[in-house]
Amino acid sequence: MIDNRYEYASSIYNTTPKPTVVDANYDNAQMSNSDFLKVLLADLQWQNPLDAKDITDTINNTIKLREIELMDKFSKALDSLSNGGNSLLSAANLIGKKIMYEGNQTYFQNGKSDIQINLDSPASSISINILDQNGNLVDSKELTNIGNQTNINYTLQNSSLPDGYYTVKITAKDSNGNNINANLLSSAVVEKISKQNNTIMIGFNNNFISLDKIMEIGG
């Protein structure tokens, strides 16, 4: 009689279709407490009554799985926050760093400032005027014998200039006296980071530039 009941119970267990509590692709990290209880109760309900298993390991493993998935989501969110192209945390690492950027406000320190002049074509001469923050001319330079160079790295030097930012204006001419288009890279020291219209901006000397204006960091 016992054998018959065993076979009958086993046949019912083995032939009755099991319900689907959640989809197979369900994200366990999003599982609510009620859904978790449904899964647990379904596991209990559809055990073979004559061959019941200890579900302690199932519960523990499910909890561990949810913890791992939640930690993974947290880690990815943190990586996105700290490593994203437009991240405040990432850009904050630039504070205090020297940069070369597209612009004409250059930082003098100990009477020196590095600039880079990029020409559309070779020039015969380049005039450089340096103005203080009041617009007064404080120094000028004339570069000649440039040859075929179109990318010119140059260090402005004037030991009488106090540390600070100065405006640089350049005029490049060819051998016939025609103007040549020139793009200037200047030195700056990053002072602050700001987010404006979902764009990270680098601040110095009361100016802000976007990250794509930075051409070099350090040096």
C-alpha positions in Angstrom: 0.0 0.0 0.0 2.8 2.4 0.9 4.6 1.6 -2.4 1.4 2.4 -4.3 0.9 5.7 -2.6 4.6 6.6 -3.2 4.3 5.7 -6.9 1.0 7.7 -7.1 2.4 10.8 -5.4 5.6 10.6 -7.5 3.5 10.3 -10.7 1.5 13.3 -9.8 4.7 15.3 -9.0 6.5 14.3 -12.2 3.6 14.8 -14.6 1.9 17.9 -13.4 3.3 21.0 -15.2 5.1 23.5 -12.9 3.9 27.1 -12.9 6.1 30.0 -14.1 6.5 32.4 -11.2 8.8 34.8 -13.0 10.3 35.0 -16.4 13.6 33.1 -17.0 15.3 36.4 -17.8 14.0 38.2 -14.7 16.6 40.5 -13.1 17.0 39.1 -9.5 18.4 42.5 -8.4 15.0 44.0 -9.1 13.0 41.3 -7.3 10.6 42.6 -4.7 10.1 40.9 -1.4 6.7 39.6 -2.5 8.2 38.1 -5.7 10.9 36.5 -3.7 8.3 34.9 -1.3 6.4 33.6 -4.4 9.5 31.9 -5.7 10.2 30.4 -2.3 6.7 29.1 -1.7 6.5 27.7 -5.3 9.7 25.8 -4.6 8.2 24.4 -1.4 4.9 23.6 -3.1 6.3 21.7 -6.0 8.8 19.6 -4.2 8.2 15.8 -4.3 6.5 15.2 -1.0 8.2 11.9 -0.6 11.6 13.2 -1.5 11.6 16.7 0.1 14.9 18.6 0.0 16.5 21.0 2.4 16.0 24.5 0.9 18.3 26.3 3.3 21.1 26.3 0.7 18.6 27.6 -1.9 17.6 30.5 0.3 21.2 31.4 1.2 22.4 31.1 -2.4 19.5 33.3 -3.6 20.2 35.9 -1.0 23.9 35.9 -1.9 23.1 36.1 -5.6 20.9 39.2 -5.0 23.7 40.8 -2.9 26.2 40.2 -5.6 23.9 41.6 -8.3 23.1 44.6 -6.3 26.8 45.2 -5.5 27.6 44.8 -9.2 25.0 47.4 -10.1 26.4 49.8 -7.5 29.9 49.3 -8.8 28.9 50.0 -12.3 27.0 53.1 -11.2 30.1 54.3 -9.3 32.3 53.6 -12.3 30.0 55.6 -14.5 30.0 58.5 -12.1 33.8 58.6 -11.6 35.1 57.6 -15.0 32.5 59.1 -17.4 33.8 61.6 -20.1 31.6 64.3 -18.6 32.1 63.4 -14.9 32.7 66.0 -12.3 34.7 63.6 -10.2 36.9 62.7 -13.1 37.4 66.3 -14.1 38.1 67.3 -10.5 41.5 65.6 -10.9 42.5 68.4 -13.1 42.3 71.0 -10.4 45.8 72.5 -9.8 47.2 71.0 -13.0 48.8 73.0 -15.8 47.1 72.7 -19.1 47.6 74.0 -22.7 44.3 75.1 -24.2 42.9 76.9 -27.2 42.8 80.5 -26.1 44.8 83.7 -25.6 44.9 84.0 -21.8 48.2 82.6 -20.7 49.6 82.2 -17.2 53.0 83.6 -16.3 54.9 82.1 -13.4 58.4 83.2 -12.4 58.5 85.4 -15.5 57.8 82.6 -18.0 54.8 81.2 -19.9 54.6 78.5 -22.6 52.5 79.0 -25.7 52.1 77.2 -29.0 51.4 78.9 -32.3 49.8 76.7 -35.1 49.9 78.3 -38.5 47.9 77.4 -41.6 51.1 77.9 -43.7 54.7 78.8 -43.0 55.2 82.4 -41.9 58.1 84.9 -42.5 57.5 86.7 -39.2 55.3 86.5 -36.2 54.5 89.5 -33.9 53.6 88.8 -30.3 52.0 91.4 -28.0 51.5 90.7 -24.3 48.8 92.8 -22.5 48.0 92.9 -18.8 44.5 92.5 -17.4 43.8 96.2 -17.9 44.7 95.9 -21.6 48.0 97.7 -21.3 50.9 96.5 -23.5 53.6 95.1 -21.2 55.8 93.3 -23.7 56.2 92.4 -27.3 58.2 89.9 -29.3 59.1 89.4 -32.9 59.9 85.9 -34.3 61.8 85.6 -37.5 63.8 82.9 -39.3 60.9 80.5 -38.7 61.5 78.4 -41.8 58.8 76.0 -42.8 57.5 75.4 -39.3 53.8 75.6 -38.8 53.6 74.3 -35.2 55.8 76.5 -33.0 56.4 75.9 -29.3 57.6 79.1 -27.7 58.4 80.2 -24.1 57.5 83.8 -23.4 60.0 85.3 -20.9 59.9 88.6 -19.0 61.3 88.5 -15.4 59.6 91.8 -14.6 56.1 90.5 -15.0 54.3 89.4 -11.8 52.7 86.0 -11.7 49.3 86.0 -13.3 47.3 85.9 -16.5 48.1 88.0 -19.5 46.5 88.3 -22.9 48.6 87.3 -25.9 47.9 88.7 -29.4 49.7 87.3 -32.4 50.0 88.4 -36.0 51.7 86.1 -38.6 52.7 87.3 -42.0 54.2 85.6 -45.1 57.1 86.9 -47.1 54.7 89.2 -49.1 53.3 90.7 -46.0 50.0 88.9 -46.1 48.3 87.7 -42.9 48.4 84.0 -42.1 45.7 82.5 -40.0 47.2 81.4 -36.6 45.7 79.4 -33.8 47.1 80.0 -30.3 47.5 77.5 -27.4 48.1 79.1 -24.0 49.0 77.9 -20.5 46.6 77.9 -17.6 46.3 76.3 -14.2 42.9 74.7 -13.5 41.2 76.4 -10.5 37.7 74.9 -10.5 35.3 72.6 -12.3 31.7 73.5 -13.2 28.8 71.7 -14.9 26.9 73.9 -17.3 24.1 72.6 -19.5 25.3 69.1 -18.9 28.8 70.0 -20.1 31.8 69.9 -17.8 33.6 73.2 -17.9 37.2 74.0 -16.7 37.6 77.3 -14.8 40.6 79.6 -14.4 41.1 83.4 -14.1 37.3 83.8 -14.1 37.0 82.1 -17.5 35.5 78.7 -18.3 36.4 76.4 -21.3 35.0 73.0 -22.3 37.1 69.9 -22.0 37.6 69.7 -25.8 39.6 72.9 -25.7 42.3 71.3 -23.7 45.2 70.1 -25.9 47.8 69.1 -23.2 47.8 68.4 -19.5 50.9 68.7 -17.3 54.4 69.8 -18.3 
